[in-house]
Amino acid sequence: MSNGFGSDYVTISDEDGNDFVLEHLDTIELDEELYMAFLPTDIDEDDENYGIVILQVVEEDGEELLVSVNDDDLLGELYDRFMERALEDEFIDED
């Protein structure tokens, strides 16, 4: 994924073969592991039930894969870190 111009999008598939397009928001490293935050592209911004999708980057057979984070405590910590960074960027962009 590039950090150059515009947004980056990825398409992922769930266990049932359903495809979802996600917009990449941010990437962070925590305990030497890489995590990415995404926003589903098909959300209704008026819906209060939407949220970010956090996936872990793992390498398998030389290929980077995105996998679910199944640890609720870790997911909460990652969410807090992504939101802190998002708020920092929001304040920087206002200047």
Gaussian input, Z-matrix of N, CA and C with variables (Angstrom, degrees):
# hf/3-21g

backbone

0 1
 N
 C     1     B1
 C     2     B2     1     A1
 N     3     B3     2     A2     1     D1
 C     4     B4     3     A3     2     D2
 C     5     B5     4     A4     3     D3
 N     6     B6     5     A5     4     D4
 C     7     B7     6     A6     5     D5
 C     8     B8     7     A7     6     D6
 N     9     B9     8     A8     7     D7
 C    10    B10     9     A9     8     D8
 C    11    B11    10    A10     9     D9
 N    12    B12    11    A11    10    D10
 C    13    B13    12    A12    11    D11
 C    14    B14    13    A13    12    D12
 N    15    B15    14    A14    13    D13
 C    16    B16    15    A15    14    D14
 C    17    B17    16    A16    15    D15
 N    18    B18    17    A17    16    D16
 C    19    B19    18    A18    17    D17
 C    20    B20    19    A19    18    D18
 N    21    B21    20    A20    19    D19
 C    22    B22    21    A21    20    D20
 C    23    B23    22    A22    21    D21
 N    24    B24    23    A23    22    D22
 C    25    B25    24    A24    23    D23
 C    26    B26    25    A25    24    D24
 N    27    B27    26    A26    25    D25
 C    28    B28    27    A27    26    D26
 C    29    B29    28    A28    27    D27
 N    30    B30    29    A29    28    D28
 C    31    B31    30    A30    29    D29
 C    32    B32    31    A31    30    D30
 N    33    B33    32    A32    31    D31
 C    34    B34    33    A33    32    D32
 C    35    B35    34    A34    33    D33
 N    36    B36    35    A35    34    D34
 C    37    B37    36    A36    35    D35
 C    38    B38    37    A37    36    D36
 N    39    B39    38    A38    37    D37
 C    40    B40    39    A39    38    D38
 C    41    B41    40    A40    39    D39
 N    42    B42    41    A41    40    D40
 C    43    B43    42    A42    41    D41
 C    44    B44    43    A43    42    D42
 N    45    B45    44    A44    43    D43
 C    46    B46    45    A45    44    D44
 C    47    B47    46    A46    45    D45
 N    48    B48    47    A47    46    D46
 C    49    B49    48    A48    47    D47
 C    50    B50    49    A49    48    D48
 N    51    B51    50    A50    49    D49
 C    52    B52    51    A51    50    D50
 C    53    B53    52    A52    51    D51
 N    54    B54    53    A53    52    D52
 C    55    B55    54    A54    53    D53
 C    56    B56    55    A55    54    D54
 N    57    B57    56    A56    55    D55
 C    58    B58    57    A57    56    D56
 C    59    B59    58    A58    57    D57
 N    60    B60    59    A59    58    D58
 C    61    B61    60    A60    59    D59
 C    62    B62    61    A61    60    D60
 N    63    B63    62    A62    61    D61
 C    64    B64    63    A63    62    D62
 C    65    B65    64    A64    63    D63
 N    66    B66    65    A65    64    D64
 C    67    B67    66    A66    65    D65
 C    68    B68    67    A67    66    D66
 N    69    B69    68    A68    67    D67
 C    70    B70    69    A69    68    D68
 C    71    B71    70    A70    69    D69
 N    72    B72    71    A71    70    D70
 C    73    B73    72    A72    71    D71
 C    74    B74    73    A73    72    D72
 N    75    B75    74    A74    73    D73
 C    76    B76    75    A75    74    D74
 C    77    B77    76    A76    75    D75
 N    78    B78    77    A77    76    D76
 C    79    B79    78    A78    77    D77
 C    80    B80    79    A79    78    D78
 N    81    B81    80    A80    79    D79
 C    82    B82    81    A81    80    D80
 C    83    B83    82    A82    81    D81
 N    84    B84    83    A83    82    D82
 C    85    B85    84    A84    83    D83
 C    86    B86    85    A85    84    D84
 N    87    B87    86    A86    85    D85
 C    88    B88    87    A87    86    D86
 C    89    B89    88    A88    87    D87
 N    90    B90    89    A89    88    D88
 C    91    B91    90    A90    89    D89
 C    92    B92    91    A91    90    D90
 N    93    B93    92    A92    91    D91
 C    94    B94    93    A93    92    D92
 C    95    B95    94    A94    93    D93
 N    96    B96    95    A95    94    D94
 C    97    B97    96    A96    95    D95
 C    98    B98    97    A97    96    D96
 N    99    B99    98    A98    97    D97
 C   100   B100    99    A99    98    D98
 C   101   B101   100   A100    99    D99
 N   102   B102   101   A101   100   D100
 C   103   B103   102   A102   101   D101
 C   104   B104   103   A103   102   D102
 N   105   B105   104   A104   103   D103
 C   106   B106   105   A105   104   D104
 C   107   B107   106   A106   105   D105
 N   108   B108   107   A107   106   D106
 C   109   B109   108   A108   107   D107
 C   110   B110   109   A109   108   D108
 N   111   B111   110   A110   109   D109
 C   112   B112   111   A111   110   D110
 C   113   B113   112   A112   111   D111
 N   114   B114   113   A113   112   D112
 C   115   B115   114   A114   113   D113
 C   116   B116   115   A115   114   D114
 N   117   B117   116   A116   115   D115
 C   118   B118   117   A117   116   D116
 C   119   B119   118   A118   117   D117
 N   120   B120   119   A119   118   D118
 C   121   B121   120   A120   119   D119
 C   122   B122   121   A121   120   D120
 N   123   B123   122   A122   121   D121
 C   124   B124   123   A123   122   D122
 C   125   B125   124   A124   123   D123
 N   126   B126   125   A125   124   D124
 C   127   B127   126   A126   125   D125
 C   128   B128   127   A127   126   D126
 N   129   B129   128   A128   127   D127
 C   130   B130   129   A129   128   D128
 C   131   B131   130   A130   129   D129
 N   132   B132   131   A131   130   D130
 C   133   B133   132   A132   131   D131
 C   134   B134   133   A133   132   D132
 N   135   B135   134   A134   133   D133
 C   136   B136   135   A135   134   D134
 C   137   B137   136   A136   135   D135
 N   138   B138   137   A137   136   D136
 C   139   B139   138   A138   137   D137
 C   140   B140   139   A139   138   D138
 N   141   B141   140   A140   139   D139
 C   142   B142   141   A141   140   D140
 C   143   B143   142   A142   141   D141
 N   144   B144   143   A143   142   D142
 C   145   B145   144   A144   143   D143
 C   146   B146   145   A145   144   D144
 N   147   B147   146   A146   145   D145
 C   148   B148   147   A147   146   D146
 C   149   B149   148   A148   147   D147
 N   150   B150   149   A149   148   D148
 C   151   B151   150   A150   149   D149
 C   152   B152   151   A151   150   D150
 N   153   B153   152   A152   151   D151
 C   154   B154   153   A153   152   D152
 C   155   B155   154   A154   153   D153
 N   156   B156   155   A155   154   D154
 C   157   B157   156   A156   155   D155
 C   158   B158   157   A157   156   D156
 N   159   B159   158   A158   157   D157
 C   160   B160   159   A159   158   D158
 C   161   B161   160   A160   159   D159
 N   162   B162   161   A161   160   D160
 C   163   B163   162   A162   161   D161
 C   164   B164   163   A163   162   D162
 N   165   B165   164   A164   163   D163
 C   166   B166   165   A165   164   D164
 C   167   B167   166   A166   165   D165
 N   168   B168   167   A167   166   D166
 C   169   B169   168   A168   167   D167
 C   170   B170   169   A169   168   D168
 N   171   B171   170   A170   169   D169
 C   172   B172   171   A171   170   D170
 C   173   B173   172   A172   171   D171
 N   174   B174   173   A173   172   D172
 C   175   B175   174   A174   173   D173
 C   176   B176   175   A175   174   D174
 N   177   B177   176   A176   175   D175
 C   178   B178   177   A177   176   D176
 C   179   B179   178   A178   177   D177
 N   180   B180   179   A179   178   D178
 C   181   B181   180   A180   179   D179
 C   182   B182   181   A181   180   D180
 N   183   B183   182   A182   181   D181
 C   184   B184   183   A183   182   D182
 C   185   B185   184   A184   183   D183
 N   186   B186   185   A185   184   D184
 C   187   B187   186   A186   185   D185
 C   188   B188   187   A187   186   D186
 N   189   B189   188   A188   187   D187
 C   190   B190   189   A189   188   D188
 C   191   B191   190   A190   189   D189
 N   192   B192   191   A191   190   D190
 C   193   B193   192   A192   191   D191
 C   194   B194   193   A193   192   D192
 N   195   B195   194   A194   193   D193
 C   196   B196   195   A195   194   D194
 C   197   B197   196   A196   195   D195
 N   198   B198   197   A197   196   D196
 C   199   B199   198   A198   197   D197
 C   200   B200   199   A199   198   D198
 N   201   B201   200   A200   199   D199
 C   202   B202   201   A201   200   D200
 C   203   B203   202   A202   201   D201
 N   204   B204   203   A203   202   D202
 C   205   B205   204   A204   203   D203
 C   206   B206   205   A205   204   D204
 N   207   B207   206   A206   205   D205
 C   208   B208   207   A207   206   D206
 C   209   B209   208   A208   207   D207
 N   210   B210   209   A209   208   D208
 C   211   B211   210   A210   209   D209
 C   212   B212   211   A211   210   D210
 N   213   B213   212   A212   211   D211
 C   214   B214   213   A213   212   D212
 C   215   B215   214   A214   213   D213
 N   216   B216   215   A215   214   D214
 C   217   B217   216   A216   215   D215
 C   218   B218   217   A217   216   D216
 N   219   B219   218   A218   217   D217
 C   220   B220   219   A219   218   D218
 C   221   B221   220   A220   219   D219
 N   222   B222   221   A221   220   D220
 C   223   B223   222   A222   221   D221
 C   224   B224   223   A223   222   D222
 N   225   B225   224   A224   223   D223
 C   226   B226   225   A225   224   D224
 C   227   B227   226   A226   225   D225
 N   228   B228   227   A227   226   D226
 C   229   B229   228   A228   227   D227
 C   230   B230   229   A229   228   D228
 N   231   B231   230   A230   229   D229
 C   232   B232   231   A231   230   D230
 C   233   B233   232   A232   231   D231
 N   234   B234   233   A233   232   D232
 C   235   B235   234   A234   233   D233
 C   236   B236   235   A235   234   D234
 N   237   B237   236   A236   235   D235
 C   238   B238   237   A237   236   D236
 C   239   B239   238   A238   237   D237
 N   240   B240   239   A239   238   D238
 C   241   B241   240   A240   239   D239
 C   242   B242   241   A241   240   D240
 N   243   B243   242   A242   241   D241
 C   244   B244   243   A243   242   D242
 C   245   B245   244   A244   243   D243
 N   246   B246   245   A245   244   D244
 C   247   B247   246   A246   245   D245
 C   248   B248   247   A247   246   D246
 N   249   B249   248   A248   247   D247
 C   250   B250   249   A249   248   D248
 C   251   B251   250   A250   249   D249
 N   252   B252   251   A251   250   D250
 C   253   B253   252   A252   251   D251
 C   254   B254   253   A253   252   D252
 N   255   B255   254   A254   253   D253
 C   256   B256   255   A255   254   D254
 C   257   B257   256   A256   255   D255
 N   258   B258   257   A257   256   D256
 C   259   B259   258   A258   257   D257
 C   260   B260   259   A259   258   D258
 N   261   B261   260   A260   259   D259
 C   262   B262   261   A261   260   D260
 C   263   B263   262   A262   261   D261
 N   264   B264   263   A263   262   D262
 C   265   B265   264   A264   263   D263
 C   266   B266   265   A265   264   D264
 N   267   B267   266   A266   265   D265
 C   268   B268   267   A267   266   D266
 C   269   B269   268   A268   267   D267
 N   270   B270   269   A269   268   D268
 C   271   B271   270   A270   269   D269
 C   272   B272   271   A271   270   D270
 N   273   B273   272   A272   271   D271
 C   274   B274   273   A273   272   D272
 C   275   B275   274   A274   273   D273
 N   276   B276   275   A275   274   D274
 C   277   B277   276   A276   275   D275
 C   278   B278   277   A277   276   D276
 N   279   B279   278   A278   277   D277
 C   280   B280   279   A279   278   D278
 C   281   B281   280   A280   279   D279
 N   282   B282   281   A281   280   D280
 C   283   B283   282   A282   281   D281
 C   284   B284   283   A283   282   D282

   B1=1.4492
   B2=1.5135
   B3=1.2826
   B4=1.4517
   B5=1.5054
   B6=1.3143
   B7=1.4500
   B8=1.5155
   B9=1.3163
   B10=1.4558
   B11=1.5036
   B12=1.3024
   B13=1.4448
   B14=1.5206
   B15=1.3264
   B16=1.4595
   B17=1.5139
   B18=1.3129
   B19=1.4544
   B20=1.5244
   B21=1.3219
   B22=1.4611
   B23=1.5262
   B24=1.3179
   B25=1.4548
   B26=1.5212
   B27=1.3327
   B28=1.4605
   B29=1.5192
   B30=1.3128
   B31=1.4570
   B32=1.5175
   B33=1.3185
   B34=1.4624
   B35=1.5228
   B36=1.3185
   B37=1.4655
   B38=1.5180
   B39=1.3264
   B40=1.4583
   B41=1.5234
   B42=1.3260
   B43=1.4658
   B44=1.5221
   B45=1.3285
   B46=1.4623
   B47=1.5256
   B48=1.3282
   B49=1.4573
   B50=1.5135
   B51=1.3396
   B52=1.4635
   B53=1.5272
   B54=1.3246
   B55=1.4625
   B56=1.5239
   B57=1.3459
   B58=1.4513
   B59=1.5201
   B60=1.3293
   B61=1.4616
   B62=1.5240
   B63=1.3366
   B64=1.4599
   B65=1.5202
   B66=1.3235
   B67=1.4636
   B68=1.5219
   B69=1.3258
   B70=1.4606
   B71=1.5236
   B72=1.3339
   B73=1.4541
   B74=1.5203
   B75=1.3342
   B76=1.4552
   B77=1.5285
   B78=1.3116
   B79=1.4576
   B80=1.5234
   B81=1.3259
   B82=1.4627
   B83=1.5217
   B84=1.3349
   B85=1.4562
   B86=1.5174
   B87=1.3147
   B88=1.4537
   B89=1.5190
   B90=1.3176
   B91=1.4663
   B92=1.5292
   B93=1.3303
   B94=1.4628
   B95=1.5336
   B96=1.3242
   B97=1.4619
   B98=1.5283
   B99=1.3240
   B100=1.4566
   B101=1.5265
   B102=1.3387
   B103=1.4546
   B104=1.5279
   B105=1.3329
   B106=1.4579
   B107=1.5201
   B108=1.3275
   B109=1.4615
   B110=1.5193
   B111=1.3208
   B112=1.4621
   B113=1.5198
   B114=1.3228
   B115=1.4522
   B116=1.5215
   B117=1.3318
   B118=1.4693
   B119=1.5313
   B120=1.3277
   B121=1.4609
   B122=1.5174
   B123=1.3354
   B124=1.4574
   B125=1.5261
   B126=1.3333
   B127=1.4563
   B128=1.5263
   B129=1.2990
   B130=1.4542
   B131=1.5214
   B132=1.3315
   B133=1.4601
   B134=1.5267
   B135=1.3188
   B136=1.4603
   B137=1.5221
   B138=1.3254
   B139=1.4565
   B140=1.5240
   B141=1.3167
   B142=1.4647
   B143=1.5292
   B144=1.3319
   B145=1.4572
   B146=1.5194
   B147=1.3307
   B148=1.4569
   B149=1.5282
   B150=1.2979
   B151=1.4551
   B152=1.5052
   B153=1.3128
   B154=1.4547
   B155=1.5209
   B156=1.3079
   B157=1.4595
   B158=1.5202
   B159=1.3180
   B160=1.4642
   B161=1.5215
   B162=1.3339
   B163=1.4579
   B164=1.5227
   B165=1.3152
   B166=1.4553
   B167=1.5232
   B168=1.3256
   B169=1.4555
   B170=1.5229
   B171=1.3251
   B172=1.4626
   B173=1.5245
   B174=1.3205
   B175=1.4575
   B176=1.5262
   B177=1.3224
   B178=1.4530
   B179=1.5171
   B180=1.3063
   B181=1.4635
   B182=1.5267
   B183=1.3441
   B184=1.4559
   B185=1.5165
   B186=1.3362
   B187=1.4628
   B188=1.5230
   B189=1.3448
   B190=1.4574
   B191=1.5248
   B192=1.3337
   B193=1.4576
   B194=1.5199
   B195=1.3249
   B196=1.4532
   B197=1.5189
   B198=1.3466
   B199=1.4584
   B200=1.5296
   B201=1.3049
   B202=1.4594
   B203=1.5231
   B204=1.3198
   B205=1.4611
   B206=1.5184
   B207=1.3248
   B208=1.4649
   B209=1.5255
   B210=1.3158
   B211=1.4613
   B212=1.5342
   B213=1.3370
   B214=1.4638
   B215=1.5242
   B216=1.3379
   B217=1.4602
   B218=1.5237
   B219=1.3264
   B220=1.4578
   B221=1.5206
   B222=1.3080
   B223=1.4674
   B224=1.5254
   B225=1.3147
   B226=1.4672
   B227=1.5092
   B228=1.3270
   B229=1.4628
   B230=1.5265
   B231=1.3230
   B232=1.4596
   B233=1.5318
   B234=1.3287
   B235=1.4588
   B236=1.5298
   B237=1.3331
   B238=1.4673
   B239=1.5261
   B240=1.3248
   B241=1.4730
   B242=1.5265
   B243=1.3245
   B244=1.4649
   B245=1.5279
   B246=1.3258
   B247=1.4571
   B248=1.5247
   B249=1.3269
   B250=1.4671
   B251=1.5220
   B252=1.3216
   B253=1.4675
   B254=1.5221
   B255=1.3376
   B256=1.4603
   B257=1.5241
   B258=1.3264
   B259=1.4609
   B260=1.5218
   B261=1.3422
   B262=1.4656
   B263=1.5240
   B264=1.3180
   B265=1.4691
   B266=1.5201
   B267=1.3276
   B268=1.4624
   B269=1.5163
   B270=1.3372
   B271=1.4552
   B272=1.5304
   B273=1.3197
   B274=1.4631
   B275=1.5170
   B276=1.3398
   B277=1.4578
   B278=1.5152
   B279=1.3295
   B280=1.4565
   B281=1.5159
   B282=1.3113
   B283=1.4683
   B284=1.4986
   A1=109.11
   A2=115.32
   A3=118.38
   A4=110.15
   A5=115.79
   A6=121.45
   A7=109.65
   A8=116.45
   A9=122.59
   A10=112.53
   A11=116.44
   A12=121.99
   A13=111.28
   A14=115.33
   A15=120.02
   A16=113.25
   A17=114.15
   A18=121.55
   A19=110.84
   A20=114.45
   A21=121.61
   A22=107.77
   A23=115.67
   A24=121.59
   A25=109.16
   A26=114.96
   A27=120.83
   A28=107.71
   A29=115.59
   A30=121.54
   A31=107.24
   A32=115.78
   A33=120.61
   A34=108.31
   A35=115.52
   A36=121.83
   A37=108.76
   A38=115.85
   A39=119.48
   A40=110.36
   A41=116.41
   A42=121.25
   A43=112.49
   A44=116.57
   A45=121.16
   A46=112.81
   A47=116.86
   A48=120.28
   A49=114.91
   A50=117.41
   A51=121.39
   A52=109.37
   A53=116.69
   A54=121.52
   A55=110.55
   A56=114.98
   A57=122.27
   A58=108.42
   A59=116.05
   A60=120.62
   A61=107.08
   A62=115.42
   A63=122.17
   A64=110.41
   A65=115.72
   A66=121.23
   A67=108.44
   A68=116.62
   A69=121.71
   A70=109.59
   A71=116.25
   A72=121.81
   A73=112.82
   A74=116.54
   A75=119.94
   A76=109.44
   A77=115.67
   A78=123.20
   A79=107.72
   A80=116.63
   A81=120.18
   A82=109.45
   A83=114.20
   A84=121.15
   A85=107.82
   A86=116.31
   A87=122.48
   A88=107.57
   A89=116.99
   A90=122.29
   A91=111.27
   A92=115.48
   A93=124.10
   A94=113.21
   A95=117.38
   A96=122.81
   A97=107.61
   A98=116.38
   A99=122.27
   A100=109.96
   A101=115.68
   A102=121.91
   A103=109.24
   A104=115.93
   A105=121.48
   A106=109.52
   A107=114.62
   A108=121.14
   A109=108.50
   A110=115.19
   A111=122.37
   A112=109.73
   A113=114.95
   A114=121.96
   A115=107.67
   A116=118.11
   A117=119.54
   A118=109.64
   A119=116.81
   A120=120.27
   A121=112.57
   A122=117.67
   A123=120.14
   A124=113.26
   A125=117.49
   A126=120.03
   A127=110.96
   A128=114.84
   A129=122.38
   A130=106.01
   A131=117.28
   A132=120.51
   A133=112.92
   A134=118.20
   A135=121.16
   A136=111.42
   A137=116.97
   A138=122.11
   A139=108.62
   A140=117.12
   A141=121.39
   A142=112.69
   A143=118.59
   A144=121.87
   A145=114.09
   A146=117.66
   A147=117.41
   A148=109.82
   A149=115.98
   A150=119.77
   A151=110.36
   A152=114.35
   A153=118.70
   A154=109.69
   A155=114.62
   A156=122.60
   A157=106.44
   A158=116.96
   A159=121.71
   A160=108.41
   A161=115.21
   A162=121.59
   A163=110.08
   A164=116.04
   A165=121.99
   A166=109.36
   A167=115.75
   A168=121.45
   A169=107.50
   A170=116.52
   A171=121.41
   A172=108.15
   A173=115.29
   A174=119.91
   A175=109.00
   A176=114.42
   A177=120.48
   A178=108.52
   A179=116.77
   A180=122.54
   A181=112.01
   A182=116.01
   A183=121.20
   A184=115.08
   A185=117.47
   A186=122.13
   A187=109.75
   A188=116.87
   A189=120.65
   A190=110.04
   A191=114.81
   A192=121.60
   A193=109.12
   A194=116.72
   A195=122.49
   A196=107.99
   A197=116.46
   A198=120.98
   A199=110.25
   A200=115.67
   A201=122.21
   A202=110.99
   A203=115.28
   A204=122.29
   A205=105.98
   A206=117.34
   A207=121.64
   A208=114.16
   A209=118.06
   A210=122.51
   A211=108.10
   A212=117.01
   A213=121.09
   A214=113.03
   A215=117.48
   A216=120.22
   A217=110.96
   A218=116.29
   A219=121.15
   A220=110.29
   A221=117.11
   A222=121.30
   A223=110.84
   A224=117.01
   A225=121.28
   A226=111.87
   A227=116.67
   A228=121.13
   A229=110.61
   A230=116.96
   A231=120.69
   A232=111.04
   A233=116.49
   A234=120.67
   A235=109.97
   A236=116.69
   A237=120.68
   A238=111.45
   A239=116.88
   A240=120.32
   A241=111.69
   A242=117.00
   A243=119.69
   A244=110.64
   A245=117.38
   A246=120.18
   A247=111.31
   A248=117.82
   A249=120.76
   A250=110.56
   A251=116.56
   A252=120.89
   A253=111.23
   A254=116.93
   A255=120.54
   A256=110.18
   A257=116.78
   A258=120.00
   A259=111.29
   A260=117.25
   A261=120.34
   A262=110.41
   A263=116.98
   A264=121.35
   A265=111.01
   A266=116.98
   A267=120.63
   A268=109.92
   A269=117.43
   A270=120.61
   A271=111.13
   A272=117.23
   A273=121.20
   A274=110.31
   A275=117.91
   A276=122.03
   A277=113.25
   A278=118.18
   A279=121.53
   A280=113.06
   A281=119.10
   A282=121.82
   A283=112.76
   D1=139.25
   D2=-179.57
   D3=-95.60
   D4=151.37
   D5=173.87
   D6=-104.40
   D7=20.37
   D8=-176.10
   D9=-75.33
   D10=-111.22
   D11=-171.94
   D12=-105.46
   D13=138.32
   D14=175.05
   D15=73.68
   D16=-172.25
   D17=-177.07
   D18=-90.54
   D19=153.50
   D20=174.24
   D21=-107.90
   D22=138.96
   D23=-179.83
   D24=-125.40
   D25=145.11
   D26=174.03
   D27=-131.22
   D28=151.88
   D29=173.94
   D30=-111.84
   D31=126.08
   D32=178.02
   D33=-119.21
   D34=158.51
   D35=177.99
   D36=-120.90
   D37=139.91
   D38=175.71
   D39=-88.42
   D40=-176.27
   D41=-176.60
   D42=-62.43
   D43=-24.50
   D44=-178.03
   D45=-91.91
   D46=3.50
   D47=179.22
   D48=85.13
   D49=8.16
   D50=177.38
   D51=-78.63
   D52=132.39
   D53=179.63
   D54=-94.77
   D55=142.56
   D56=177.58
   D57=-133.26
   D58=134.95
   D59=176.69
   D60=-98.97
   D61=128.04
   D62=-178.19
   D63=-121.86
   D64=142.58
   D65=174.86
   D66=-96.33
   D67=126.02
   D68=179.97
   D69=-73.07
   D70=125.40
   D71=-179.73
   D72=-100.67
   D73=-44.24
   D74=-173.49
   D75=-165.45
   D76=160.72
   D77=176.23
   D78=-132.83
   D79=134.78
   D80=174.94
   D81=-133.92
   D82=159.06
   D83=174.67
   D84=-111.89
   D85=133.29
   D86=178.70
   D87=-138.61
   D88=123.22
   D89=179.85
   D90=52.20
   D91=44.92
   D92=177.19
   D93=63.92
   D94=17.79
   D95=174.72
   D96=-115.16
   D97=148.22
   D98=-177.82
   D99=-104.39
   D100=133.87
   D101=179.85
   D102=-130.84
   D103=146.63
   D104=-179.99
   D105=-125.68
   D106=142.01
   D107=175.64
   D108=-106.96
   D109=136.93
   D110=-178.09
   D111=-132.21
   D112=158.98
   D113=172.74
   D114=-122.16
   D115=127.43
   D116=177.65
   D117=-60.28
   D118=139.35
   D119=-177.66
   D120=-81.46
   D121=-14.69
   D122=-176.38
   D123=-100.73
   D124=24.58
   D125=-177.70
   D126=-86.97
   D127=155.61
   D128=171.67
   D129=-99.29
   D130=114.87
   D131=-174.92
   D132=-63.64
   D133=-15.96
   D134=176.78
   D135=-81.62
   D136=-13.66
   D137=179.51
   D138=-79.18
   D139=121.95
   D140=-178.47
   D141=-76.13
   D142=-7.89
   D143=-175.02
   D144=-94.57
   D145=4.24
   D146=179.08
   D147=-86.94
   D148=159.10
   D149=179.77
   D150=-159.50
   D151=-179.31
   D152=179.99
   D153=-82.27
   D154=155.84
   D155=176.57
   D156=-108.96
   D157=125.24
   D158=179.65
   D159=-111.76
   D160=125.03
   D161=-179.72
   D162=-127.50
   D163=149.62
   D164=177.39
   D165=-93.82
   D166=141.30
   D167=175.39
   D168=-92.85
   D169=121.83
   D170=177.12
   D171=-125.93
   D172=150.79
   D173=177.42
   D174=-104.59
   D175=128.54
   D176=179.01
   D177=-136.15
   D178=120.86
   D179=-177.86
   D180=54.03
   D181=40.32
   D182=177.71
   D183=76.98
   D184=5.87
   D185=-179.13
   D186=-117.05
   D187=137.14
   D188=176.48
   D189=-80.88
   D190=130.33
   D191=178.52
   D192=-123.14
   D193=152.27
   D194=174.50
   D195=-104.03
   D196=126.69
   D197=-178.80
   D198=-128.42
   D199=156.16
   D200=179.06
   D201=-66.41
   D202=150.86
   D203=172.78
   D204=-99.67
   D205=115.96
   D206=-173.93
   D207=-98.44
   D208=-5.12
   D209=-179.81
   D210=-92.32
   D211=112.30
   D212=-176.21
   D213=-61.78
   D214=-37.89
   D215=178.72
   D216=-65.30
   D217=-45.00
   D218=177.74
   D219=-63.41
   D220=-42.18
   D221=179.24
   D222=-61.18
   D223=-40.50
   D224=177.28
   D225=-64.03
   D226=-42.90
   D227=178.58
   D228=-64.43
   D229=-43.64
   D230=178.66
   D231=-63.08
   D232=-43.40
   D233=178.97
   D234=-58.20
   D235=-47.21
   D236=179.65
   D237=-59.33
   D238=-42.63
   D239=-179.94
   D240=-66.42
   D241=-42.47
   D242=178.08
   D243=-63.56
   D244=-41.00
   D245=-179.41
   D246=-67.83
   D247=-38.61
   D248=175.72
   D249=-58.91
   D250=-46.00
   D251=179.71
   D252=-65.03
   D253=-38.35
   D254=179.59
   D255=-64.43
   D256=-41.17
   D257=179.13
   D258=-68.50
   D259=-37.76
   D260=176.32
   D261=-61.05
   D262=-45.61
   D263=179.72
   D264=-63.79
   D265=-36.93
   D266=-179.32
   D267=-63.50
   D268=-42.49
   D269=-179.52
   D270=-69.70
   D271=-36.12
   D272=178.65
   D273=-66.84
   D274=-41.12
   D275=-179.01
   D276=-65.71
   D277=-24.58
   D278=-178.21
   D279=-73.63
   D280=-21.11
   D281=-177.64
   D282=-72.25

